[in-house]
């Protein structure tokens, strides 16, 4: 009998080659823009933005908000997957895993 392989879920925030990758769930069209914290059911960081999901406006606001909250340049934040979906993977240039995890605890 062959042993079963255990499938590990990927971390919602992880470091790879010196950069940080964050799995996020975007709530466009909100009353205010803010990082709402960790969503345990979806295993993602929940982010509300005022911009509607039209012509990439919400994506731009996600980048601006994350850069401002973390204290890095907008050029160091990019959306690597999910440009046209609510669920996205955001890349931060540099190791900010602990900083992002602090948002989850607030």
Wavefront OBJ file of the C-alpha trace (Angstrom):
o trace
v 0.000 0.000 0.000
v 1.359 3.416 -1.022
v 1.337 6.202 1.569
v -1.033 9.051 0.777
v 0.469 12.378 -0.021
v -0.726 15.154 2.208
v -1.704 18.265 0.284
v -0.779 21.408 2.169
v -2.762 24.550 1.501
v -0.583 27.417 0.355
v -0.110 30.188 2.863
v -2.195 33.294 2.231
v 0.971 35.349 2.746
v 4.375 34.002 1.842
v 7.917 35.029 0.983
v 9.620 33.812 -2.171
v 13.025 34.915 -3.422
v 12.941 38.011 -1.225
v 9.462 39.162 -2.274
v 6.117 38.833 -0.482
v 3.004 37.352 -2.080
v -0.409 38.036 -0.528
v -3.704 36.369 -1.429
v -6.393 39.064 -1.217
v -10.169 39.360 -1.588
v -11.205 42.774 -2.915
v -14.494 44.456 -2.084
v -14.885 47.198 -4.740
v -17.400 50.029 -4.480
v -17.092 50.302 -0.685
v -17.833 53.436 1.325
v -14.163 53.730 2.290
v -10.856 52.166 1.378
v -9.182 50.078 4.058
v -7.549 46.774 4.865
v -10.287 44.937 6.753
v -8.170 42.048 8.036
v -7.896 38.322 7.461
v -10.938 36.450 6.152
v -10.531 32.952 7.678
v -13.224 31.299 5.581
v -11.628 32.381 2.306
v -8.089 32.342 3.724
v -7.356 35.751 2.244
v -6.676 39.304 3.344
v -9.883 41.316 2.839
v -9.459 44.778 1.311
v -12.228 47.311 0.679
v -11.776 50.002 -1.985
v -14.066 52.846 -3.046
v -13.377 52.475 -6.748
v -15.709 50.356 -8.850
v -14.315 47.335 -10.703
v -14.254 49.235 -13.994
v -11.232 49.747 -16.273
v -8.807 48.606 -13.559
v -9.714 51.436 -11.167
v -10.117 49.086 -8.192
v -6.753 47.453 -8.963
v -5.016 50.830 -8.987
v -6.590 51.665 -5.634
v -5.521 48.306 -4.148
v -1.923 49.045 -5.163
v -2.072 52.596 -3.761
v -3.679 51.472 -0.491
v -1.238 48.633 0.142
v 1.775 50.831 -0.665
v 0.523 53.551 1.683
v -0.349 51.187 4.554
v 2.965 49.316 4.352
v 5.055 52.423 3.691
v 6.568 51.438 0.338
v 6.517 52.865 -3.179
v 3.588 52.066 -5.468
v 6.132 50.719 -7.958
v 6.970 47.981 -5.412
v 3.385 46.646 -5.415
v 1.856 44.703 -8.302
v -1.074 42.411 -8.969
v 0.287 39.175 -10.426
v -2.941 37.166 -10.760
v -6.639 38.019 -10.775
v -6.558 41.386 -12.546
v -10.219 40.973 -13.502
v -11.409 39.048 -10.424
v -12.066 39.832 -6.772
v -9.522 37.234 -5.664
v -6.011 38.393 -6.471
v -2.398 37.667 -5.679
v -0.459 40.814 -4.839
v 3.335 40.923 -4.998
v 5.314 43.241 -2.736
v 8.974 43.825 -3.542
v 10.753 42.899 -0.304
v 10.010 40.758 2.738
v 6.846 42.118 4.400
v 5.343 38.844 5.656
v 5.280 39.951 9.308
v 3.886 43.368 8.393
v 1.047 41.774 6.422
v 0.318 39.263 9.182
v -0.058 42.210 11.588
v -2.937 43.492 9.422
v -4.636 40.137 9.925
v -4.453 40.475 13.703
v -5.984 43.969 13.866
l 1 2 3 4 5 6 7 8 9 10 11 12 13 14 15 16 17 18 19 20 21 22 23 24 25 26 27 28 29 30 31 32 33 34 35 36 37 38 39 40 41 42 43 44 45 46 47 48 49 50 51 52 53 54 55 56 57 58 59 60 61 62 63 64 65 66 67 68 69 70 71 72 73 74 75 76 77 78 79 80 81 82 83 84 85 86 87 88 89 90 91 92 93 94 95 96 97 98 99 100 101 102 103 104 105 106
